[in-house]
Amino acid sequence: MKLIMKTEFDNLRLNNEYSYETDTNGDKQVVKIYCGQLLIAKKIKQKKSLRYFGIKGYQQYLIKADKEFF
């Protein structure tokens, strides 16, 4: 996985075709986004640090900017 931008992560998270789950352990929180069984992105929040990761080729899962989220 490689670092991605927050807007790209939000694009994946807001897509209704993908599912996501949240795990919290102490002061560490992980949000994972799945396309079927495939993990495509995750966000790791630890204390005040936020990092966003995507798999190689995650761009193919992004939705176009002209589509509505709602």
Phi and psi in degrees as GROMACS dihedral restraints (atoms count N, CA, C in turn):
[ dihedral_restraints ]
;  ai    aj    ak    al  type     phi  dphi    fc
    3     4     5     6     1  -129.4    20    10
    4     5     6     7     1   160.3    20    10
    6     7     8     9     1   -65.5    20    10
    7     8     9    10     1   139.1    20    10
    9    10    11    12     1  -129.8    20    10
   10    11    12    13     1   169.7    20    10
   12    13    14    15     1   -81.1    20    10
   13    14    15    16     1   155.4    20    10
   15    16    17    18     1   -59.1    20    10
   16    17    18    19     1   -40.4    20    10
   18    19    20    21     1   -63.7    20    10
   19    20    21    22     1   -36.0    20    10
   21    22    23    24     1   -68.2    20    10
   22    23    24    25     1   -40.6    20    10
   24    25    26    27     1   -63.5    20    10
   25    26    27    28     1   -44.4    20    10
   27    28    29    30     1   -62.6    20    10
   28    29    30    31     1   -36.5    20    10
   30    31    32    33     1   -58.7    20    10
   31    32    33    34     1   -44.8    20    10
   33    34    35    36     1   -69.5    20    10
   34    35    36    37     1   -41.3    20    10
   36    37    38    39     1   -66.4    20    10
   37    38    39    40     1   -36.5    20    10
   39    40    41    42     1   -82.4    20    10
   40    41    42    43     1    -7.2    20    10
   42    43    44    45     1   -75.5    20    10
   43    44    45    46     1   122.8    20    10
   45    46    47    48     1   -68.3    20    10
   46    47    48    49     1   -15.5    20    10
   48    49    50    51     1   -76.9    20    10
   49    50    51    52     1   -15.4    20    10
   51    52    53    54     1  -110.2    20    10
   52    53    54    55     1   151.2    20    10
   54    55    56    57     1  -107.7    20    10
   55    56    57    58     1   157.8    20    10
   57    58    59    60     1  -142.8    20    10
   58    59    60    61     1   156.3    20    10
   60    61    62    63     1  -136.8    20    10
   61    62    63    64     1   154.2    20    10
   63    64    65    66     1  -121.2    20    10
   64    65    66    67     1   132.6    20    10
   66    67    68    69     1  -120.6    20    10
   67    68    69    70     1   132.8    20    10
   69    70    71    72     1  -124.3    20    10
   70    71    72    73     1   131.5    20    10
   72    73    74    75     1  -139.4    20    10
   73    74    75    76     1    99.8    20    10
   75    76    77    78     1    67.3    20    10
   76    77    78    79     1  -124.1    20    10
   78    79    80    81     1   -98.1    20    10
   79    80    81    82     1    14.8    20    10
   81    82    83    84     1  -111.4    20    10
   82    83    84    85     1   130.0    20    10
   84    85    86    87     1  -125.8    20    10
   85    86    87    88     1   134.4    20    10
   87    88    89    90     1  -125.7    20    10
   88    89    90    91     1   127.6    20    10
   90    91    92    93     1  -112.2    20    10
   91    92    93    94     1   123.5    20    10
   93    94    95    96     1  -114.7    20    10
   94    95    96    97     1   136.6    20    10
   96    97    98    99     1  -112.7    20    10
   97    98    99   100     1   130.9    20    10
   99   100   101   102     1  -120.0    20    10
  100   101   102   103     1   143.1    20    10
  102   103   104   105     1  -111.5    20    10
  103   104   105   106     1    99.8    20    10
  105   106   107   108     1    68.6    20    10
  106   107   108   109     1  -121.0    20    10
  108   109   110   111     1   -97.8    20    10
  109   110   111   112     1    -4.6    20    10
  111   112   113   114     1   -88.2    20    10
  112   113   114   115     1   123.2    20    10
  114   115   116   117     1   -74.9    20    10
  115   116   117   118     1   119.5    20    10
  117   118   119   120     1  -109.5    20    10
  118   119   120   121     1   -22.7    20    10
  120   121   122   123     1  -160.0    20    10
  121   122   123   124     1   157.7    20    10
  123   124   125   126     1  -151.8    20    10
  124   125   126   127     1   153.2    20    10
  126   127   128   129     1  -120.0    20    10
  127   128   129   130     1   132.7    20    10
  129   130   131   132     1  -118.0    20    10
  130   131   132   133     1   121.3    20    10
  132   133   134   135     1  -116.1    20    10
  133   134   135   136     1   118.3    20    10
  135   136   137   138     1  -134.7    20    10
  136   137   138   139     1   115.5    20    10
  138   139   140   141     1    56.2    20    10
  139   140   141   142     1  -114.0    20    10
  141   142   143   144     1  -103.9    20    10
  142   143   144   145     1     7.9    20    10
  144   145   146   147     1   -96.7    20    10
  145   146   147   148     1   132.7    20    10
  147   148   149   150     1  -123.2    20    10
  148   149   150   151     1   130.2    20    10
  150   151   152   153     1  -134.9    20    10
  151   152   153   154     1   140.4    20    10
  153   154   155   156     1  -119.3    20    10
  154   155   156   157     1   132.6    20    10
  156   157   158   159     1  -127.7    20    10
  157   158   159   160     1   145.8    20    10
  159   160   161   162     1  -133.9    20    10
  160   161   162   163     1   153.8    20    10
  162   163   164   165     1   -73.4    20    10
  163   164   165   166     1   166.0    20    10
  165   166   167   168     1   -62.7    20    10
  166   167   168   169     1   127.0    20    10
  168   169   170   171     1    84.0    20    10
  169   170   171   172     1    18.6    20    10
  171   172   173   174     1   -61.7    20    10
  172   173   174   175     1   -21.3    20    10
  174   175   176   177     1   -59.2    20    10
  175   176   177   178     1   -29.5    20    10
  177   178   179   180     1   -68.5    20    10
  178   179   180   181     1   -16.5    20    10
  180   181   182   183     1   -92.9    20    10
  181   182   183   184     1    -9.1    20    10
  183   184   185   186     1   -70.7    20    10
  184   185   186   187     1   146.1    20    10
  186   187   188   189     1   -94.1    20    10
  187   188   189   190     1   153.8    20    10
  189   190   191   192     1   -66.7    20    10
  190   191   192   193     1   150.7    20    10
  192   193   194   195     1   -65.7    20    10
  193   194   195   196     1   -25.3    20    10
  195   196   197   198     1   -80.9    20    10
  196   197   198   199     1    -9.3    20    10
  198   199   200   201     1   -79.6    20    10
  199   200   201   202     1   149.5    20    10
  201   202   203   204     1   -88.5    20    10
  202   203   204   205     1   143.2    20    10
  204   205   206   207     1   -82.8    20    10
  205   206   207   208     1   -19.9    20    10
